[in-house]
Amino acid sequence: MTHHVTSMLDTYPKDLGAVDRAKLAECIQACFECAQTCTACADACLSEDMVAELTKCIRTNLDCADICATTGNVLSRHTGYDANITRSIVEACRAACKACADECEQHADMHEHCRICAEACRRCEKACEELLSVLG
């Protein structure tokens, strides 16, 4: 899918400015992958026998999924770009991914879906950090 993200960035008819396209594409991809993984993890948690003990994990998964999906959508739009909004949402996404990874890591030894989710969240957290480091 990164190929499609990159292709769409390359076909944008206006100048994207000094943005690092590789870091932007990686962050968009990481956001959408994390959103899907967090949604699936929340669903898997709901199927666990010990679901009551996973309430915080489920909530964190769903918050992270929503924030990541929204961030991916915002980063995919370039017309009328507002650096303050972009920076704020990427910072929020980084924070949500960190919180979700921290929560899922507490259950990773017992639940494989939490381990996988924590990895996706850490990848997205890192992609957000890298994009923030080059945003104007």
N, CA, C and O atoms as a MOPAC input file, in Angstrom:
PM7 MOZYME 1SCF
protein

 N      0.81500 1    -1.19400 1     0.00000 1
 C      0.00000 1     0.00000 1     0.00000 1
 C      0.85700 1     1.25500 1     0.00000 1
 O      0.42300 1     2.28500 1    -0.51500 1
 N      2.05000 1     1.20200 1     0.55700 1
 C      2.91000 1     2.37600 1     0.53900 1
 C      3.11900 1     2.84500 1    -0.89100 1
 O      3.24500 1     4.04100 1    -1.15600 1
 N      3.15300 1     1.88300 1    -1.81100 1
 C      3.29800 1     2.23200 1    -3.21900 1
 C      2.15700 1     3.15300 1    -3.65700 1
 O      2.39400 1     4.15300 1    -4.33400 1
 N      0.92800 1     2.82200 1    -3.27700 1
 C     -0.21300 1     3.65500 1    -3.64400 1
 C     -0.15900 1     5.01000 1    -2.95500 1
 O     -0.50100 1     6.02600 1    -3.56000 1
 N      0.26200 1     5.03700 1    -1.70400 1
 C      0.38800 1     6.30800 1    -0.99100 1
 C      1.39600 1     7.19100 1    -1.71300 1
 O      1.13000 1     8.36500 1    -1.96800 1
 N      2.54200 1     6.62900 1    -2.03900 1
 C      3.58100 1     7.37900 1    -2.74300 1
 C      3.09900 1     7.81700 1    -4.12000 1
 O      3.33400 1     8.95500 1    -4.52500 1
 N      2.43000 1     6.92800 1    -4.83800 1
 C      1.91000 1     7.27300 1    -6.16800 1
 C      0.93600 1     8.43800 1    -6.08600 1
 O      0.97900 1     9.33900 1    -6.92400 1
 N      0.07100 1     8.43300 1    -5.09900 1
 C     -0.88400 1     9.53200 1    -4.95800 1
 C     -0.18200 1    10.84300 1    -4.61000 1
 O     -0.57400 1    11.90100 1    -5.10200 1
 N      0.83200 1    10.78600 1    -3.78300 1
 C      1.60100 1    12.00200 1    -3.47700 1
 C      2.27900 1    12.52600 1    -4.74200 1
 O      2.33300 1    13.73400 1    -4.97200 1
 N      2.79400 1    11.60800 1    -5.55500 1
 C      3.48300 1    11.99200 1    -6.79300 1
 C      2.54100 1    12.59400 1    -7.83100 1
 O      2.97400 1    13.37300 1    -8.68000 1
 N      1.26200 1    12.24100 1    -7.76900 1
 C      0.31600 1    12.76100 1    -8.76500 1
 C     -0.36700 1    14.04500 1    -8.32300 1
 O     -1.14500 1    14.61600 1    -9.08700 1
 N     -0.09500 1    14.51300 1    -7.11000 1
 C     -0.71900 1    15.75000 1    -6.64900 1
 C     -0.31400 1    16.88700 1    -7.58500 1
 O      0.87700 1    17.10800 1    -7.80800 1
 N     -1.28600 1    17.60600 1    -8.13000 1
 C     -0.98200 1    18.56900 1    -9.19000 1
 C     -0.24900 1    19.83700 1    -8.75300 1
 O      0.26900 1    20.56100 1    -9.60300 1
 N     -0.19400 1    20.11900 1    -7.48000 1
 C      0.50400 1    21.31800 1    -6.98800 1
 C      1.79500 1    20.91000 1    -6.29200 1
 O      2.03200 1    19.73100 1    -6.02600 1
 N      2.61500 1    21.89900 1    -6.00600 1
 C      3.87500 1    21.66600 1    -5.29700 1
 C      3.57300 1    21.36800 1    -3.83000 1
 O      2.84900 1    22.11700 1    -3.17500 1
 N      4.12500 1    20.28000 1    -3.32500 1
 C      3.93800 1    19.91700 1    -1.91500 1
 C      4.88300 1    20.68800 1    -0.99700 1
 O      4.81400 1    20.55300 1     0.22500 1
 N      5.75400 1    21.48600 1    -1.57700 1
 C      6.69500 1    22.25700 1    -0.77400 1
 C      7.85700 1    21.40000 1    -0.31700 1
 O      8.24200 1    20.44000 1    -0.98500 1
 N      8.40300 1    21.75500 1     0.81400 1
 C      9.62700 1    21.11200 1     1.29800 1
 C      9.37100 1    19.84400 1     2.10700 1
 O     10.28800 1    19.32200 1     2.74100 1
 N      8.13500 1    19.34200 1     2.09300 1
 C      7.81900 1    18.16200 1     2.89200 1
 C      8.61100 1    16.94800 1     2.40000 1
 O      8.78300 1    16.74900 1     1.19800 1
 N      9.08300 1    16.15300 1     3.33800 1
 C      9.78900 1    14.91600 1     3.01600 1
 C      8.74000 1    13.88300 1     2.62800 1
 O      8.04700 1    13.34000 1     3.48900 1
 N      8.62200 1    13.61000 1     1.32500 1
 C      7.56900 1    12.71800 1     0.83300 1
 C      7.69900 1    11.30100 1     1.37800 1
 O      6.69100 1    10.64300 1     1.63400 1
 N      8.90900 1    10.83200 1     1.55600 1
 C      9.10300 1     9.47100 1     2.06800 1
 C      8.57800 1     9.35900 1     3.50300 1
 O      7.89100 1     8.39600 1     3.84100 1
 N      8.90200 1    10.33900 1     4.33900 1
 C      8.43000 1    10.32000 1     5.72800 1
 C      6.92500 1    10.51800 1     5.79100 1
 O      6.25600 1     9.91400 1     6.63100 1
 N      6.38400 1    11.35600 1     4.91500 1
 C      4.94300 1    11.56800 1     4.86100 1
 C      4.23200 1    10.27900 1     4.45300 1
 O      3.25200 1     9.87900 1     5.08100 1
 N      4.72500 1     9.64000 1     3.40900 1
 C      4.11400 1     8.38600 1     2.93700 1
 C      4.19600 1     7.30500 1     4.00700 1
 O      3.23200 1     6.57000 1     4.22100 1
 N      5.32400 1     7.20600 1     4.67200 1
 C      5.49400 1     6.19900 1     5.73100 1
 C      4.52400 1     6.45400 1     6.87900 1
 O      3.95600 1     5.51500 1     7.43500 1
 N      4.33400 1     7.71700 1     7.23200 1
 C      3.43200 1     8.03900 1     8.33800 1
 C      1.98300 1     7.73800 1     7.95500 1
 O      1.23200 1     7.18600 1     8.75900 1
 N      1.58900 1     8.09600 1     6.74100 1
 C      0.22800 1     7.79800 1     6.28900 1
 C     -0.01500 1     6.29000 1     6.35000 1
 O     -1.02500 1     5.84100 1     6.89000 1
 N      0.90900 1     5.51700 1     5.79800 1
 C      0.78900 1     4.06500 1     5.78300 1
 C      0.72800 1     3.50600 1     7.20900 1
 O     -0.11500 1     2.66200 1     7.51200 1
 N      1.61300 1     3.97500 1     8.06900 1
 C      1.65400 1     3.49100 1     9.45400 1
 C      0.35100 1     3.81800 1    10.18800 1
 O     -0.12800 1     3.01600 1    10.98900 1
 N     -0.22000 1     4.99200 1     9.91500 1
 C     -1.48500 1     5.38000 1    10.56000 1
 C     -2.61400 1     4.43100 1    10.17700 1
 O     -3.34200 1     3.94300 1    11.04100 1
 N     -2.75800 1     4.17100 1     8.88000 1
 C     -3.86200 1     3.30900 1     8.45700 1
 C     -3.64900 1     1.86500 1     8.91800 1
 O     -4.60800 1     1.18800 1     9.28900 1
 N     -2.41300 1     1.39400 1     8.89900 1
 C     -2.12800 1     0.04100 1     9.37700 1
 C     -2.40900 1    -0.06300 1    10.87700 1
 O     -2.97100 1    -1.05600 1    11.34000 1
 N     -2.02300 1     0.94900 1    11.62000 1
 C     -2.24900 1     0.94300 1    13.06500 1
 C     -3.74800 1     0.99600 1    13.36400 1
 O     -4.21900 1     0.30100 1    14.26500 1
 N     -4.49800 1     1.80500 1    12.62500 1
 C     -5.94400 1     1.89100 1    12.83700 1
 C     -6.59500 1     0.52300 1    12.66500 1
 O     -7.43100 1     0.12200 1    13.47400 1
 N     -6.21500 1    -0.18200 1    11.62300 1
 C     -6.78800 1    -1.51100 1    11.36700 1
 C     -6.37600 1    -2.48400 1    12.47100 1
 O     -7.20700 1    -3.24100 1    12.97200 1
 N     -5.11800 1    -2.46800 1    12.84300 1
 C     -4.60800 1    -3.39400 1    13.85100 1
 C     -5.26100 1    -3.13900 1    15.20900 1
 O     -5.62200 1    -4.08500 1    15.90900 1
 N     -5.41400 1    -1.87900 1    15.58100 1
 C     -6.05800 1    -1.55000 1    16.85800 1
 C     -7.52600 1    -1.96200 1    16.87200 1
 O     -8.02800 1    -2.43900 1    17.89000 1
 N     -8.20800 1    -1.78100 1    15.75500 1
 C     -9.61500 1    -2.19400 1    15.66700 1
 C     -9.71600 1    -3.70800 1    15.84300 1
 O    -10.57500 1    -4.19900 1    16.57400 1
 N     -8.83600 1    -4.43900 1    15.17000 1
 C     -8.84100 1    -5.90100 1    15.26500 1
 C     -8.45700 1    -6.36100 1    16.67200 1
 O     -9.00200 1    -7.34700 1    17.16700 1
 N     -7.54000 1    -5.66700 1    17.30900 1
 C     -7.13300 1    -6.03500 1    18.67000 1
 C     -8.28700 1    -5.81700 1    19.64400 1
 O     -8.54100 1    -6.65900 1    20.50600 1
 N     -8.98400 1    -4.69100 1    19.50900 1
 C    -10.14300 1    -4.44100 1    20.38100 1
 C    -11.18000 1    -5.54600 1    20.21000 1
 O    -11.75500 1    -6.02400 1    21.18700 1
 N    -11.41200 1    -5.94300 1    18.97600 1
 C    -12.37200 1    -7.01200 1    18.70700 1
 C    -11.90000 1    -8.33900 1    19.31500 1
 O    -12.69500 1    -9.07600 1    19.89800 1
 N    -10.61800 1    -8.63400 1    19.17600 1
 C    -10.08000 1    -9.86700 1    19.76400 1
 C    -10.19300 1    -9.82600 1    21.29100 1
 O    -10.52900 1   -10.83200 1    21.91600 1
 N     -9.91200 1    -8.66500 1    21.88900 1
 C    -10.05400 1    -8.53300 1    23.34000 1
 C    -11.48700 1    -8.82300 1    23.77600 1
 O    -11.71000 1    -9.44500 1    24.81500 1
 N    -12.45500 1    -8.37100 1    22.98200 1
 C    -13.85900 1    -8.60700 1    23.31000 1
 C    -14.22000 1   -10.08900 1    23.27900 1
 O    -15.20000 1   -10.50700 1    23.89600 1
 N    -13.43400 1   -10.87500 1    22.56700 1
 C    -13.68200 1   -12.31600 1    22.46900 1
 C    -12.96500 1   -13.12600 1    23.54100 1
 O    -13.18000 1   -14.33200 1    23.66100 1
 N    -12.12600 1   -12.47400 1    24.30600 1
 C    -11.38400 1   -13.17800 1    25.36100 1
 C    -12.30800 1   -13.48100 1    26.54400 1
 O    -13.21800 1   -12.70900 1    26.84800 1
 N    -12.05900 1   -14.61300 1    27.20500 1
 C    -12.83800 1   -14.98300 1    28.38500 1
 C    -12.69400 1   -13.95200 1    29.50300 1
 O    -13.61900 1   -13.73900 1    30.28600 1
 N    -11.52000 1   -13.31300 1    29.56700 1
 C    -11.24300 1   -12.34200 1    30.62600 1
 C    -11.51300 1   -10.90900 1    30.15100 1
 O    -10.78500 1    -9.98600 1    30.51400 1
 N    -12.54600 1   -10.73200 1    29.35000 1
 C    -12.82700 1    -9.43900 1    28.71700 1
 C    -12.92800 1    -8.29600 1    29.72300 1
 O    -12.50900 1    -7.18000 1    29.41800 1
 N    -13.46000 1    -8.54000 1    30.89300 1
 C    -13.60900 1    -7.47700 1    31.89300 1
 C    -12.25700 1    -6.89600 1    32.30200 1
 O    -12.16200 1    -5.71500 1    32.63600 1
 N    -11.22600 1    -7.71400 1    32.27700 1
 C     -9.89000 1    -7.25400 1    32.64300 1
 C     -9.22000 1    -6.48800 1    31.50600 1
 O     -8.15700 1    -5.89700 1    31.69700 1
 N     -9.83700 1    -6.49600 1    30.32300 1
 C     -9.25500 1    -5.84700 1    29.14600 1
 C     -9.99000 1    -4.56000 1    28.76600 1
 O     -9.78400 1    -4.02500 1    27.67700 1
 N    -10.83900 1    -4.06800 1    29.65600 1
 C    -11.64900 1    -2.88500 1    29.35000 1
 C    -10.78300 1    -1.69500 1    28.94300 1
 O    -11.06600 1    -1.04500 1    27.93600 1
 N     -9.74100 1    -1.40400 1    29.70300 1
 C     -8.87300 1    -0.26500 1    29.38000 1
 C     -8.16500 1    -0.49600 1    28.05400 1
 O     -8.00500 1     0.43600 1    27.26600 1
 N     -7.74400 1    -1.71200 1    27.80300 1
 C     -7.06900 1    -2.03700 1    26.55300 1
 C     -8.00600 1    -1.80800 1    25.36600 1
 O     -7.60800 1    -1.23800 1    24.35000 1
 N     -9.24600 1    -2.25700 1    25.50600 1
 C    -10.22500 1    -2.09200 1    24.43100 1
 C    -10.46400 1    -0.61200 1    24.16400 1
 O    -10.46100 1    -0.18200 1    23.01100 1
 N    -10.66900 1     0.15800 1    25.20600 1
 C    -10.90500 1     1.59800 1    25.05400 1
 C     -9.70500 1     2.26900 1    24.39600 1
 O     -9.87000 1     3.08300 1    23.48700 1
 N     -8.50300 1     1.93300 1    24.84800 1
 C     -7.29500 1     2.52700 1    24.28200 1
 C     -7.13200 1     2.13300 1    22.82300 1
 O     -6.75300 1     2.96000 1    21.99300 1
 N     -7.41900 1     0.86600 1    22.50500 1
 C     -7.37600 1     0.41000 1    21.10900 1
 C     -8.30300 1     1.23900 1    20.23400 1
 O     -7.90200 1     1.71300 1    19.17100 1
 N     -9.52900 1     1.41400 1    20.67600 1
 C    -10.52300 1     2.11300 1    19.86000 1
 C    -10.19500 1     3.59500 1    19.71300 1
 O    -10.38200 1     4.16700 1    18.63900 1
 N     -9.70600 1     4.22100 1    20.78400 1
 C     -9.27900 1     5.62300 1    20.67900 1
 C     -8.12000 1     5.75200 1    19.69900 1
 O     -8.11700 1     6.64400 1    18.85000 1
 N     -7.14500 1     4.87200 1    19.81400 1
 C     -5.98100 1     4.90800 1    18.93500 1
 C     -6.40100 1     4.67800 1    17.48000 1
 O     -5.92400 1     5.36700 1    16.57800 1
 N     -7.27800 1     3.72600 1    17.26000 1
 C     -7.74100 1     3.43900 1    15.89600 1
 C     -8.39300 1     4.67100 1    15.26900 1
 O     -8.11000 1     5.01000 1    14.12000 1
 N     -9.25900 1     5.33300 1    16.02000 1
 C     -9.93500 1     6.52800 1    15.49900 1
 C     -8.95000 1     7.65300 1    15.21200 1
 O     -9.02900 1     8.30300 1    14.17000 1
 N     -8.03200 1     7.88000 1    16.12900 1
 C     -7.05700 1     8.96400 1    15.96800 1
 C     -6.12100 1     8.67000 1    14.79500 1
 O     -5.79900 1     9.57100 1    14.02000 1
 N     -5.68600 1     7.42300 1    14.66000 1
 C     -4.80600 1     7.06100 1    13.55000 1
 C     -5.50400 1     7.20500 1    12.20400 1
 O     -4.92000 1     7.72800 1    11.25500 1
 N     -6.75000 1     6.74500 1    12.11700 1
 C     -7.49000 1     6.85700 1    10.85900 1
 C     -7.66800 1     8.32500 1    10.47200 1
 O     -7.48800 1     8.69600 1     9.31300 1
 N     -8.01800 1     9.14100 1    11.44200 1
 C     -8.19800 1    10.56800 1    11.17300 1
 C     -6.87900 1    11.21500 1    10.76200 1
 O     -6.84800 1    12.03700 1     9.84600 1
 N     -5.79900 1    10.84900 1    11.43000 1
 C     -4.49100 1    11.40300 1    11.08800 1
 C     -4.09400 1    11.01100 1     9.67300 1
 O     -3.61300 1    11.84800 1     8.91000 1
 N     -4.29200 1     9.74800 1     9.31900 1
 C     -3.99400 1     9.30200 1     7.95900 1
 C     -4.79100 1    10.07600 1     6.92600 1
 O     -4.26900 1    10.43500 1     5.87000 1
 N     -6.06500 1    10.33600 1     7.23300 1
 C     -6.90400 1    11.11200 1     6.31500 1
 C     -6.41400 1    12.55000 1     6.18800 1
 O     -6.30800 1    13.07000 1     5.07700 1
 N     -6.11300 1    13.19700 1     7.30800 1
 C     -5.63900 1    14.58100 1     7.28000 1
 C     -4.31600 1    14.67400 1     6.51600 1
 O     -4.12100 1    15.59600 1     5.72400 1
 N     -3.41200 1    13.72500 1     6.75000 1
 C     -2.12000 1    13.74600 1     6.06400 1
 C     -2.25200 1    13.46100 1     4.57300 1
 O     -1.34900 1    13.77800 1     3.79800 1
 N     -3.36100 1    12.87200 1     4.17000 1
 C     -3.58500 1    12.57300 1     2.75200 1
 C     -4.12800 1    13.77600 1     1.98300 1
 O     -4.20200 1    13.74700 1     0.75400 1
 N     -4.50600 1    14.82800 1     2.69900 1
 C     -5.04100 1    16.03600 1     2.05600 1
 C     -3.99000 1    17.13600 1     2.09400 1
 O     -3.34900 1    17.36400 1     3.12000 1
 N     -3.82100 1    17.81600 1     0.96200 1
 C     -2.77000 1    18.83400 1     0.87700 1
 C     -3.28600 1    20.20900 1     0.48200 1
 O     -2.61500 1    21.21200 1     0.72300 1
 N     -4.45400 1    20.27000 1    -0.11600 1
 C     -5.01500 1    21.54700 1    -0.53100 1
 C     -5.38200 1    22.36600 1     0.70400 1
 O     -6.07400 1    21.86900 1     1.59300 1
 N     -4.92500 1    23.61300 1     0.76400 1
 C     -5.20800 1    24.46100 1     1.91600 1
 C     -4.49500 1    24.02000 1     3.17900 1
 O     -5.00000 1    24.22400 1     4.28300 1
 N     -3.33200 1    23.42200 1     3.02600 1
 C     -2.52800 1    22.88200 1     4.13600 1
 C     -2.37000 1    23.88800 1     5.27300 1
 O     -2.06600 1    25.05700 1     5.03300 1
 N     -2.57600 1    23.43900 1     6.49600 1
 C     -2.38200 1    24.25000 1     7.69800 1
 C     -1.39400 1    23.50000 1     8.60200 1
 O     -1.73200 1    22.47800 1     9.20000 1
 N     -0.17900 1    24.02700 1     8.68800 1
 C      0.89300 1    23.36000 1     9.43300 1
 C      0.54000 1    23.17100 1    10.90400 1
 O      0.91400 1    22.16000 1    11.49900 1
 N     -0.17200 1    24.12500 1    11.50000 1
 C     -0.51200 1    24.00200 1    12.93100 1
 C     -1.46400 1    22.84400 1    13.18000 1
 O     -1.29700 1    22.10200 1    14.14800 1
 N     -2.46000 1    22.68100 1    12.31600 1
 C     -3.39100 1    21.56600 1    12.46600 1
 C     -2.66700 1    20.24500 1    12.23600 1
 O     -2.84700 1    19.28900 1    12.99100 1
 N     -1.85300 1    20.20000 1    11.19500 1
 C     -1.13100 1    18.96600 1    10.88200 1
 C     -0.21700 1    18.57100 1    12.02900 1
 O     -0.21100 1    17.41400 1    12.44800 1
 N      0.54800 1    19.51300 1    12.53600 1
 C      1.46000 1    19.21600 1    13.64400 1
 C      0.67200 1    18.73100 1    14.86200 1
 O      1.06800 1    17.76000 1    15.50500 1
 N     -0.42700 1    19.38900 1    15.17900 1
 C     -1.23500 1    19.01300 1    16.35300 1
 C     -1.79500 1    17.60100 1    16.23100 1
 O     -1.75700 1    16.83300 1    17.19300 1
 N     -2.31100 1    17.25700 1    15.06300 1
 C     -2.91200 1    15.92200 1    14.92900 1
 C     -1.83600 1    14.83500 1    14.91700 1
 O     -2.06000 1    13.74200 1    15.43600 1
 N     -0.67600 1    15.12200 1    14.33500 1
 C      0.39900 1    14.12400 1    14.35700 1
 C      0.91900 1    13.93900 1    15.77900 1
 O      1.25900 1    12.82400 1    16.17400 1
 N      0.98300 1    15.02100 1    16.55000 1
 C      1.38500 1    14.90200 1    17.96100 1
 C      0.35700 1    14.08700 1    18.74800 1
 O      0.72500 1    13.25900 1    19.58200 1
 N     -0.93100 1    14.32100 1    18.48200 1
 C     -1.98100 1    13.54800 1    19.16000 1
 C     -1.88900 1    12.07600 1    18.77700 1
 O     -2.07300 1    11.19800 1    19.62000 1
 N     -1.60700 1    11.81000 1    17.51200 1
 C     -1.48300 1    10.42500 1    17.04900 1
 C     -0.29800 1     9.73900 1    17.72800 1
 O     -0.40300 1     8.59600 1    18.17200 1
 N      0.80300 1    10.43300 1    17.80100 1
 C      1.98400 1     9.87100 1    18.47500 1
 C      1.64200 1     9.52700 1    19.92600 1
 O      2.01200 1     8.45700 1    20.40900 1
 N      0.94700 1    10.41600 1    20.62000 1
 C      0.58200 1    10.18100 1    22.02400 1
 C     -0.37800 1     9.00100 1    22.15200 1
 O     -0.23000 1     8.17700 1    23.05500 1
 N     -1.36000 1     8.91400 1    21.25600 1
 C     -2.32000 1     7.80200 1    21.30500 1
 C     -1.61500 1     6.47600 1    21.04600 1
 O     -1.90000 1     5.47800 1    21.70800 1
 N     -0.70400 1     6.46600 1    20.09500 1
 C      0.02900 1     5.23400 1    19.78000 1
 C      0.90500 1     4.80600 1    20.95500 1
 O      1.00000 1     3.61800 1    21.26000 1
 N      1.54000 1     5.76700 1    21.60800 1
 C      2.36800 1     5.43500 1    22.77400 1
 C      1.50600 1     4.84500 1    23.88500 1
 O      1.86700 1     3.83100 1    24.48300 1
 N      0.37300 1     5.47500 1    24.16100 1
 C     -0.51800 1     4.98800 1    25.22200 1
 C     -1.03700 1     3.59300 1    24.89800 1
 O     -1.09200 1     2.73100 1    25.77600 1
 N     -1.41700 1     3.36600 1    23.64500 1
 C     -1.95600 1     2.06400 1    23.26200 1
 C     -0.87000 1     0.98300 1    23.30900 1
 O     -1.11100 1    -0.13000 1    23.77700 1
 N      0.31000 1     1.32000 1    22.82500 1
 C      1.41200 1     0.34900 1    22.88600 1
 C      1.74000 1     0.00200 1    24.33800 1
 O      1.93400 1    -1.16700 1    24.67200 1
 N      1.80300 1     1.02000 1    25.19800 1
 C      2.08700 1     0.78300 1    26.61400 1
 C      1.04300 1    -0.15000 1    27.22800 1
 O      1.38700 1    -1.06200 1    27.98000 1
 N     -0.22300 1     0.07700 1    26.90900 1
 C     -1.30700 1    -0.75900 1    27.44800 1
 C     -1.23900 1    -2.17400 1    26.88600 1
 O     -1.31500 1    -3.14400 1    27.64000 1
 N     -1.09700 1    -2.30100 1    25.56800 1
 C     -1.06600 1    -3.63500 1    24.94800 1
 C      0.13900 1    -4.45300 1    25.40400 1
 O      0.04800 1    -5.67400 1    25.53300 1
 N      1.25900 1    -3.79100 1    25.64600 1
 C      2.45300 1    -4.51300 1    26.09700 1
 C      2.23000 1    -5.18600 1    27.44700 1
 O      2.88600 1    -6.18000 1    27.75700 1
 N      1.31500 1    -4.65600 1    28.24900 1
 C      1.00900 1    -5.26700 1    29.54400 1
 C      0.30900 1    -6.61500 1    29.37900 1
 O      0.32000 1    -7.43500 1    30.29600 1
 N     -0.30000 1    -6.84600 1    28.21500 1
 C     -1.04800 1    -8.08300 1    27.96400 1
 C     -0.38200 1    -8.95500 1    26.89900 1
 O     -0.90100 1   -10.01500 1    26.55100 1
 N      0.75700 1    -8.51300 1    26.38700 1
 C      1.38000 1    -9.16700 1    25.23300 1
 C      1.82000 1   -10.59900 1    25.51700 1
 O      1.79900 1   -11.43600 1    24.61400 1
 N      2.21700 1   -10.89700 1    26.75000 1
 C      2.64400 1   -12.26700 1    27.06900 1
 C      1.46700 1   -13.24400 1    27.05100 1
 O      1.64200 1   -14.43500 1    26.79100 1
 N      0.27900 1   -12.73200 1    27.32700 1
 C     -0.89800 1   -13.58200 1    27.41600 1
 C     -1.71900 1   -13.59500 1    26.11300 1
 O     -2.36000 1   -14.59100 1    25.77500 1
 N     -1.68100 1   -12.46400 1    25.39500 1
 C     -2.52300 1   -12.32700 1    24.19700 1
 C     -1.67100 1   -11.89700 1    22.99900 1
 O     -1.14600 1   -10.78400 1    22.96600 1
 N     -1.54500 1   -12.78100 1    22.03200 1
 C     -0.74200 1   -12.50100 1    20.84200 1
 C     -1.25200 1   -11.27100 1    20.09700 1
 O     -0.45300 1   -10.50600 1    19.55600 1
 N     -2.56000 1   -11.07100 1    20.06000 1
 C     -3.09800 1    -9.90300 1    19.35200 1
 C     -2.62700 1    -8.60500 1    19.99400 1
 O     -2.43700 1    -7.61000 1    19.29500 1
 N     -2.43600 1    -8.59500 1    21.30200 1
 C     -1.92100 1    -7.40500 1    21.97100 1
 C     -0.44700 1    -7.16900 1    21.62200 1
 O     -0.01200 1    -6.02600 1    21.48300 1
 N      0.31300 1    -8.25200 1    21.48100 1
 C      1.71800 1    -8.11000 1    21.09000 1
 C      1.81900 1    -7.50100 1    19.69800 1
 O      2.60500 1    -6.58000 1    19.47800 1
 N      1.03300 1    -8.00800 1    18.76300 1
 C      1.04300 1    -7.50900 1    17.39100 1
 C      0.58600 1    -6.04900 1    17.35800 1
 O      1.16000 1    -5.22500 1    16.64600 1
 N     -0.43400 1    -5.74600 1    18.12200 1
 C     -0.95200 1    -4.38300 1    18.16900 1
 C      0.09300 1    -3.42200 1    18.73200 1
 O      0.27900 1    -2.32600 1    18.20400 1
 N      0.76300 1    -3.82500 1    19.78900 1
 C      1.80400 1    -2.97100 1    20.37300 1
 C      2.88900 1    -2.66700 1    19.34400 1
 O      3.38900 1    -1.54400 1    19.28700 1
 N      3.25600 1    -3.65700 1    18.53300 1
 C      4.26900 1    -3.43700 1    17.49300 1
 C      3.78900 1    -2.41700 1    16.46400 1
 O      4.54800 1    -1.53300 1    16.06600 1
 N      2.54300 1    -2.53400 1    16.03400 1
 C      1.99000 1    -1.58800 1    15.05500 1
 C      1.94500 1    -0.17800 1    15.64600 1
 O      2.24100 1     0.80200 1    14.96300 1
 N      1.57400 1    -0.09300 1    16.91100 1
 C      1.51800 1     1.21400 1    17.57400 1
 C      2.90400 1     1.83800 1    17.70000 1
 O      3.06400 1     3.03800 1    17.47600 1
 N      3.89600 1     1.04600 1    18.05300 1
 C      5.26900 1     1.57600 1    18.16100 1
 C      5.76900 1     2.04300 1    16.78800 1
 O      6.44700 1     3.06600 1    16.69100 1
 N      5.43800 1     1.30000 1    15.73700 1
 C      5.84000 1     1.69400 1    14.38700 1
 C      5.20000 1     3.02700 1    14.00800 1
 O      5.86400 1     3.89500 1    13.44100 1
 N      3.92700 1     3.19100 1    14.31600 1
 C      3.22400 1     4.43200 1    13.99900 1
 C      3.74600 1     5.58700 1    14.86000 1
 O      3.92500 1     6.70300 1    14.37400 1
 N      3.98300 1     5.30800 1    16.12300 1
 C      4.55500 1     6.32900 1    17.01900 1
 C      5.87000 1     6.84400 1    16.44600 1
 O      6.11200 1     8.05000 1    16.42000 1
 N      6.71500 1     5.93000 1    15.99000 1
 C      8.01200 1     6.29700 1    15.40900 1
 C      7.83000 1     7.07800 1    14.10500 1
 O      8.53400 1     8.06000 1    13.87100 1
 N      6.89800 1     6.65300 1    13.26300 1
 C      6.65000 1     7.35800 1    12.00000 1
 C      6.15700 1     8.78000 1    12.27000 1
 O      6.52900 1     9.71400 1    11.56000 1
 N      5.31900 1     8.94200 1    13.29800 1
 C      4.85200 1    10.28100 1    13.67100 1
 C      6.01000 1    11.14100 1    14.16500 1
 O      6.12200 1    12.30900 1    13.79400 1
 N      6.87200 1    10.56500 1    15.00000 1
 C      8.03700 1    11.30200 1    15.49800 1
 C      8.92500 1    11.75500 1    14.34300 1
 O      9.39500 1    12.89200 1    14.31400 1
 N      9.14600 1    10.84600 1    13.39000 1
 C     10.01000 1    11.18400 1    12.25400 1
 C      9.39000 1    12.26500 1    11.38500 1
 O     10.09300 1    13.15200 1    10.90100 1
 N      8.06900 1    12.19700 1    11.18300 1
 C      7.41000 1    13.23400 1    10.38600 1
 C      7.45000 1    14.57500 1    11.13400 1
 O      7.70100 1    15.61200 1    10.51900 1
 N      7.20900 1    14.56600 1    12.42900 1
 C      7.26000 1    15.79700 1    13.21700 1
 C      8.62800 1    16.45300 1    13.13800 1
 O      8.73300 1    17.68000 1    13.15900 1
 N      9.66500 1    15.65300 1    13.04900 1
 C     11.03000 1    16.19600 1    13.01400 1
 C     11.32300 1    16.97000 1    11.72600 1
 O     12.26400 1    17.76200 1    11.67800 1
 N     10.52500 1    16.74500 1    10.69200 1
 C     10.77000 1    17.42800 1     9.40700 1
 C      9.63200 1    18.36300 1     9.00300 1
 O      9.71900 1    19.01800 1     7.96400 1
 N      8.56800 1    18.43700 1     9.80300 1
 C      7.47400 1    19.35000 1     9.46400 1
 C      7.89300 1    20.79700 1     9.67200 1
 O      8.58800 1    21.12500 1    10.63300 1
 N      7.46700 1    21.64200 1     8.76900 1
 C      7.80300 1    23.06900 1     8.87500 1
 C      6.90500 1    23.79400 1     9.83200 1
 O      7.05900 1    24.99900 1    10.03100 1

